[in-house]
Amino acid sequence: MTSIDFYKKAKTSSKVIEGMCRDAALAMSTEAACNDRNWAAALAAVLRLPAVEKLLLHISGVQIFENELHRGFAHNLPLLSLLKKLKYWYVLPQSTFLQCISGMAAALSQDVPALAAHVDAAFASPEGRAHVRVVCRKEDLKSYLDNEKELEKAEPHAVYPTSMFRSCDGQVLATEDGSHIEGIMSTTLTTTIKIVTGVLDQDNKLLREMYAPLGRCVAVVDEQVQSLYGDRIDAYFGKHNIPLIKLVCSGMEAGKNMDAVGHILKTLKTHSVARNEPVLIVGGGVISDLGGFATALYDRNTPYVMLCTSIVAGIDAGPSPRTCANDYGYKNLYGAFHPPVLTLTDRTLWSTLHEGWLRHGIAEIIKMAIVKDRSLFELLEGIGPRLIRTKFGTSCPEDKEFGCKCDLIVGKAMHSYVRSEYGNLFETHQCRPHAYGHTWSPGYELPAGMLHGHAVATCMGYGAFLAMQRDFINKQQLERIMRLISNFELSLWHPIMDNADRIWECNSKIIAKRGGHLCAPVPKGEIGSCGYIQELTKKQVETSIQEYKALCQTFPRGGLGVDPHCVDVGLEDPSTPANKKAGSPNVKELQEENARLKLALTGCSCCSKAAK
């Protein structure tokens, strides 16, 4: 038997690395060479410091994405974020390297003002884009050059990476004659999520730090975002002298198809986007799905940065590894698992959103509150629809306390989501709390022309009702859940749900999609905890849906939502394009049903616009 282990990474610990970082920061703070020199001379001087050399040689040979090492820096996430970059210091642009080591010192409360002063100059200089290894060769820094040769065999990912955001490992066992081979392969991805304010303010350096070293930014921008923020985006990159190439795309559900993905791919090819060049995607959930899917296909894996301009993107679709496009009347029929390398959520960009867009986005927050975070549920109960009326506090910036609560809601929702998602990147199992509200609604969301959040809300209500029938929760808990959904003017019910056959058909399809398991996440035990329904018969669907309908009618508006359809908030109706697709089953029947459903809503004043 022969055995091959692919890489030989150095052993280390968070304590060891942090100690080296402190020694390096101290050495830099006392190094006179950092003073009164240009940035390039200061960088070369820093590389010669023994404490800096010790740190860089060590970190280049370790697995910085390893779980225990990652957890060891839980007390200092800014430092961890910088160390993930410093692992690849050989190929970092010199401007980024200076920013990282200066930031490292600051994260340890050992600021090096003389060094920090050089960072802006390095970012402004074309020479700052050259790799740090160029300095090592120019200055003939032997220890670094010798280490580079060794790493070429022991850890090539450190010196010749295609991506600095993912690493691989593996092992092969084989018989001597090679007639039987067993192998394992693993992939580790890293990502960063930031909730920020004023990301497009010209003194905010987050996007500059990403794109100035690349010499340009290629961006995919939502059409609506372009009309509202296009000038600010242009001004930001103009201020930092970063050439900007923008592809403006429709962010409407009706256009979330393979034609749109192909258009993005063509643009990336036209501008020769490199495999290690993060594309900037700016918009809501649709653009995050399309742009993420296109970059997953382009060169098999091209990184991207997600700047979220909607709630759905900001706490769900934006950081999600699931990217997709619709086709043949089905949501997310095609897709890939491809998370962004950086997600930026800035609630100040939500100030221009239609109240209906805010309302439907809040459904994804409620989802995580019900099955993952009781404290978030209680926070939502306390704030109520003021969240919508003030557009997440953006219309009352003087109310600092309320603004802090809004940030807390976004942060808690984001944290709950990634806790559910990131341990199951490729959906290798179906115990997925964040799929609550997404079991039966995919069967009627597009045909009804519903906003995604309203469809999810109806499915959350129905799922909670089924959970009560199974004694997962009691009646009081069910009413509390439904009351929260209703108070935010989301849909508990939609007339399309009268069609039990449609719900049963989706039940069957979701089982096939989930590897032969229903695994419908629902609340179980206390609010903030999740369980799963594994069996549901057609008879149970037929009976329960009518019982649920009767319960919904006891709530305000008879359980109907406010502005539940895409057309109600100025978006295209996704039902018609979806059903016109050649080969889509029962096209005429679906179109006629959609017309009847819209007509059925004319009796409710809050929904009458949908029937016009």
Secondary structure, DSSP 8 states (H G I E B T S, - for coil): -EEEE--------HHHHHHHHHHHHHHHHT-GGGSSS-HHHHHHHHHH-HHHHHHHHHHTTS-TT-HHHHHTTTT-HHHHHHHHHHTTGGGSBHHHHHHHHHHHHHHTT---HHHHHHHHHHHHSGGGGSBHHHHHHHTT-HHHHHHHHHHHHH-GGGTS-S-SSEEEEEEEEE-TTSSSEEEEEEEEE--EEEE-S-TTSTT--HHHHHHGGGT-EEEEEEHHHHHHHHHHHHHHHHHTT--EEEEEE--SGGG-SHHHHHHHHHHHHHTT--TT--EEEEESHHHHHHHHHHHHHGGG---EEEEE-SHHIIIIITT-SEEEEEETTEEEEEEEE---SEEEE-GGGGGGS-HHHHHHHHHHHHHHHHHT-HHHHHHHHHHTTHHHHTTTTTT-TT-HHHHHHHHHHHHHHHHHHHHHHTTSTT--S---GGGTT-SSGGGTHHHHTB-HHHHHHHHHHHHHHHHHHTTSS-HHHHHHHHHHHHHTT--S--GGGG-HHHHHHHHHHHHHHTTT---EEEE-SSTT-EEEE----HHHHHHHHHHHHHHHTTSGGGG--SS-BGGGGT---THHHHHHSTT-TTHHHHHHHHHHHHHHGGGSGGGGGGG-
